[in-house]
Amino acid sequence: MKLNRREMVAGGAATAALVAGGAEAQSGMQTYYYVIVNNPVPGKEREYLTWYDNRHIIDVVAIPGFVNGQRFVRNETQMYPGVMPHLPRYLTLYTVRTDNLEAVNADIMNRIRTGVTKFESPSVIEPGTGVGYWYRFNAPEIKRVIPQPASLAGQKLVNYKHMVFMNALEGKQAEWEKWYDEIHSPEMLTGPGFLSSQRTTLAVPAPNAPIPPTREMVMFTLQIPEGMTAESARPVIPRSATPSPQDGRATRGYTYREIGPLVTHAAAVAKKATFTA
């Protein structure tokens, strides 16, 4: 099967030169989120889900350097409704740890070229919907320090990721990082169900992405009860008299709900060994 560049991105195989100050400039092992969002071909959603859950995520997480991967769907209700542009419906979130991201990218591409990573033919990914971003962890994880509301106790909880893309105001990068880590993330983590936040920075440019990435991305993890809307988990943050160092024009957040288990590298390698083709 011959794949065009966009299909490779959508399936989990984007590659590009690293940005200055990104992984290549960092010494030692680095941790990354590989964020892949796309839509199925209309009328082929069942086939898309079967391929992604039973084959593609296994093929990708089995690649050396990949730690795990998990599948999510854009939630029906968003924590912050009306955000534009919309990201595609399905998210696959990979965690990668490596001291050579270019080598990992090269391995991804080689496995596609040689057929080790299999794609459906015809493709079940809707053309033009695939977006792939590499973001490098650049700050410690921040965890919730206050108890969860008593109303969450004893309920069946559902896992969510809330991704926020943003930029610091020009000339305010250091000030923004301090504000986000010391003020804004702790404020967000007061929302019901919020567990942690991980700040990251763009590691690989994506100049041809249909939705261009921002320089910064923060991944929030939360668990809320079934039936509770994502908007209800939004924290109440008092308005500050001091302007924030964040560029509000570029800020957008998306809430995705877990639809598949966390697949570890060891489990993917073992499962891939059972594939006959």
C-alpha positions as CSV (number, residue, x, y, z in Angstrom):
1,M,0.0,0.0,0.0
2,K,1.4,3.4,-0.9
3,L,0.8,6.1,1.7
4,N,1.0,9.8,1.3
5,R,2.6,12.0,3.9
6,R,-0.7,13.0,5.5
7,E,-1.8,9.4,5.9
8,M,1.5,8.6,7.6
9,V,1.0,11.5,10.0
10,A,-2.6,10.3,10.7
11,G,-1.5,6.8,11.3
12,G,1.3,7.7,13.6
13,A,4.4,8.2,11.5
14,A,5.3,11.9,11.2
15,T,9.0,12.7,11.0
16,A,10.9,16.0,10.7
17,A,14.0,17.8,11.9
18,L,14.0,18.7,15.5
19,V,13.5,22.4,16.5
20,A,16.3,24.3,18.1
21,G,16.2,23.7,21.9
22,G,14.3,20.5,21.4
23,A,15.3,16.9,22.0
24,E,18.4,17.0,19.9
25,A,19.8,19.9,22.0
26,Q,19.0,18.1,25.3
27,S,21.5,15.8,26.9
28,G,20.4,12.3,28.1
29,M,17.1,10.6,28.0
30,Q,14.0,12.7,27.3
31,T,10.3,11.9,27.6
32,Y,7.8,12.9,24.9
33,Y,4.1,12.8,24.1
34,Y,3.4,11.7,20.6
35,V,-0.1,13.1,19.9
36,I,-2.0,11.6,17.0
37,V,-5.5,12.8,16.1
38,N,-7.6,11.7,13.1
39,N,-11.1,10.7,11.9
40,P,-12.3,7.5,10.2
41,V,-13.5,7.4,6.7
42,P,-17.2,8.1,6.8
43,G,-19.1,4.8,7.0
44,K,-15.9,2.9,8.1
45,E,-15.8,3.7,11.8
46,R,-16.1,0.1,12.9
47,E,-13.3,-1.0,10.6
48,Y,-11.2,2.0,11.7
49,L,-11.6,1.1,15.4
50,T,-10.9,-2.6,14.9
51,W,-7.7,-1.8,13.0
52,Y,-6.5,0.8,15.4
53,D,-7.3,-1.1,18.6
54,N,-6.2,-4.6,17.4
55,R,-3.3,-3.8,15.1
56,H,-2.1,-0.2,14.7
57,I,-1.5,0.7,18.4
58,I,0.3,-2.6,18.9
59,D,2.5,-2.0,15.8
60,V,3.5,1.5,17.1
61,V,4.0,0.8,20.8
62,A,6.2,-2.2,19.9
63,I,8.7,0.2,18.5
64,P,11.8,0.7,20.7
65,G,11.6,3.9,22.7
66,F,7.8,3.8,23.0
67,V,6.7,3.4,26.6
68,N,2.9,3.1,26.1
69,G,-0.1,4.2,24.1
70,Q,-3.8,4.7,24.7
71,R,-6.8,5.6,22.7
72,F,-9.3,8.4,23.4
73,V,-12.4,10.0,21.8
74,R,-13.2,13.7,21.8
75,N,-15.9,14.0,24.5
76,E,-19.4,15.0,23.6
77,T,-19.2,17.9,26.1
78,Q,-16.1,19.9,26.3
79,M,-14.7,21.5,29.4
80,Y,-14.5,24.8,27.5
81,P,-17.2,24.6,24.8
82,G,-16.8,26.4,21.4
83,V,-13.1,26.1,21.1
84,M,-12.0,26.5,17.4
85,P,-10.5,24.9,15.4
86,H,-12.0,21.5,16.3
87,L,-9.4,18.7,16.6
88,P,-10.4,15.4,14.9
89,R,-12.6,13.0,16.9
90,Y,-10.1,10.3,17.9
91,L,-6.8,10.7,19.8
92,T,-4.0,8.2,20.3
93,L,-1.6,9.4,23.0
94,Y,1.8,7.8,23.0
95,T,4.6,8.2,25.6
96,V,8.1,7.9,24.3
97,R,11.4,7.9,26.1
98,T,14.6,8.2,24.2
99,D,17.9,10.1,23.8
100,N,17.6,10.1,20.0
101,L,14.2,11.2,18.8
102,E,15.4,11.4,15.2
103,A,16.4,7.7,15.3
104,V,12.9,6.8,16.7
105,N,11.3,8.7,13.8
106,A,13.5,7.0,11.3
107,D,12.5,3.6,12.7
108,I,8.8,4.6,12.5
109,M,9.2,5.5,8.8
110,N,11.3,2.4,8.0
111,R,8.7,0.1,9.5
112,I,6.0,1.7,7.3
113,R,8.1,1.4,4.2
114,T,9.0,-2.3,4.9
115,G,5.4,-3.3,5.9
116,V,6.3,-4.1,9.5
117,T,3.7,-1.5,10.5
118,K,0.5,-2.4,8.6
119,F,-2.0,0.0,7.2
120,E,-5.4,-1.0,5.9
121,S,-6.0,-0.9,2.1
122,P,-7.9,1.1,1.2
123,S,-7.1,3.4,4.1
124,V,-9.7,3.7,6.9
125,I,-8.4,7.1,7.9
126,E,-10.3,10.0,6.4
127,P,-7.9,12.0,4.2
128,G,-7.0,15.4,5.4
129,T,-7.9,14.8,9.1
130,G,-4.6,13.4,10.4
131,V,-2.5,15.6,12.7
132,G,0.6,14.4,14.5
133,Y,2.6,16.4,17.1
134,W,5.7,15.6,19.2
135,Y,5.9,17.4,22.6
136,R,8.8,17.1,25.0
137,F,8.3,17.0,28.8
138,N,10.0,20.1,30.1
139,A,8.8,20.4,33.7
140,P,8.0,18.0,36.6
141,E,4.5,16.6,36.8
142,I,2.4,18.6,39.1
143,K,-0.1,16.6,41.2
144,R,-3.3,17.6,43.0
145,V,-2.7,18.3,46.7
146,I,-6.2,18.8,48.0
147,P,-8.8,16.0,48.5
148,Q,-11.3,15.2,45.8
149,P,-14.9,16.4,46.5
150,A,-16.9,13.9,48.7
151,S,-19.5,13.7,45.8
152,L,-17.0,11.6,43.8
153,A,-16.6,8.9,46.4
154,G,-18.0,5.5,45.5
155,Q,-18.8,6.4,41.9
156,K,-17.6,4.7,38.8
157,L,-14.9,7.1,37.4
158,V,-14.0,7.6,33.8
159,N,-10.5,8.7,32.7
160,Y,-10.0,11.8,30.6
161,K,-7.2,13.9,29.1
162,H,-7.6,17.6,28.7
163,M,-5.0,19.0,26.3
164,V,-4.3,22.7,26.4
165,F,-2.3,24.3,23.5
166,M,-0.8,27.8,24.1
167,N,2.0,30.2,23.7
168,A,3.7,32.6,26.1
169,L,3.5,36.3,25.2
170,E,6.5,37.4,23.3
171,G,9.4,38.1,25.6
172,K,7.5,36.5,28.5
173,Q,8.6,32.9,28.3
174,A,10.4,32.6,31.7
175,E,7.6,34.6,33.4
176,W,5.0,32.3,31.7
177,E,6.7,29.1,32.8
178,K,6.8,30.3,36.4
179,W,3.2,31.5,36.3
180,Y,1.9,28.3,34.8
181,D,3.8,26.0,37.3
182,E,3.3,28.0,40.4
183,I,-0.1,29.6,39.9
184,H,-2.2,28.3,36.9
185,S,-1.7,24.6,37.1
186,P,-2.4,24.4,40.8
187,E,-5.5,26.5,40.2
188,M,-6.7,24.1,37.5
189,L,-6.0,21.1,39.7
190,T,-8.6,22.3,42.2
191,G,-11.3,21.3,39.7
192,P,-13.3,18.2,40.7
193,G,-11.6,15.1,39.3
194,F,-8.4,16.8,38.3
195,L,-5.3,14.6,39.2
196,S,-2.2,16.0,37.6
197,S,-0.7,18.3,34.9
198,Q,2.3,17.8,32.7
199,R,3.8,20.8,30.9
200,T,5.5,20.1,27.5
201,T,7.1,22.1,24.6
202,L,7.1,21.4,20.9
203,A,9.9,19.1,19.9
204,V,9.3,18.6,16.2
205,P,8.0,21.3,13.9
206,A,4.8,20.5,11.9
207,P,4.7,23.2,9.3
208,N,2.3,21.3,7.0
209,A,-0.1,20.2,9.8
210,P,-3.7,21.1,8.9
211,I,-4.0,22.5,12.5
212,P,-0.6,24.1,13.3
213,P,0.8,23.3,16.8
214,T,1.5,25.9,19.5
215,R,4.9,26.0,21.2
216,E,3.5,24.8,24.5
217,M,1.1,22.1,25.5
218,V,-0.1,21.0,28.9
219,M,-1.7,17.7,29.5
220,F,-4.2,17.4,32.3
221,T,-5.3,14.0,33.7
222,L,-8.6,13.7,35.4
223,Q,-11.2,11.2,36.5
224,I,-14.9,12.1,36.8
225,P,-18.0,10.0,37.4
226,E,-20.0,8.6,34.5
227,G,-22.7,11.0,33.5
228,M,-20.9,14.1,34.8
229,T,-20.2,16.6,32.1
230,A,-16.6,17.7,31.4
231,E,-17.8,21.3,31.7
232,S,-18.8,20.5,35.3
233,A,-15.2,19.7,36.1
234,R,-14.0,23.1,35.1
235,P,-12.3,24.8,38.1
236,V,-13.5,28.1,39.5
237,I,-10.5,30.4,39.0
238,P,-10.7,33.9,40.4
239,R,-10.0,36.7,38.0
240,S,-6.6,38.2,38.6
241,A,-5.9,42.0,38.5
242,T,-2.5,41.2,37.0
243,P,-2.5,40.3,33.3
244,S,-1.3,36.7,32.6
245,P,1.9,36.2,30.5
246,Q,0.0,33.8,28.2
247,D,-1.1,34.7,24.7
248,G,-4.9,34.2,24.9
249,R,-5.3,34.3,21.1
250,A,-3.5,31.0,20.7
251,T,-4.9,29.2,23.7
252,R,-7.3,26.3,23.1
253,G,-8.2,23.2,25.1
254,Y,-9.7,19.9,24.1
255,T,-11.2,17.2,26.3
256,Y,-10.9,13.5,25.3
257,R,-12.4,10.4,27.0
258,E,-10.6,7.1,27.4
259,I,-11.9,4.3,25.1
260,G,-9.1,1.8,25.3
261,P,-6.7,0.4,27.9
262,L,-3.1,1.6,28.3
263,V,-0.9,-0.6,26.1
264,T,2.6,-1.0,27.4
265,H,5.7,-1.6,25.3
266,A,6.2,-5.1,26.7
267,A,2.6,-6.0,26.1
268,A,2.8,-4.7,22.5
269,V,6.0,-6.6,21.7
270,A,4.4,-9.8,23.0
271,K,1.2,-9.3,21.1
272,K,3.0,-8.3,17.9
273,A,4.9,-11.6,18.1
274,T,1.6,-13.4,17.6
275,F,0.7,-11.6,14.3
276,T,1.1,-13.8,11.3
277,A,1.3,-11.0,8.8
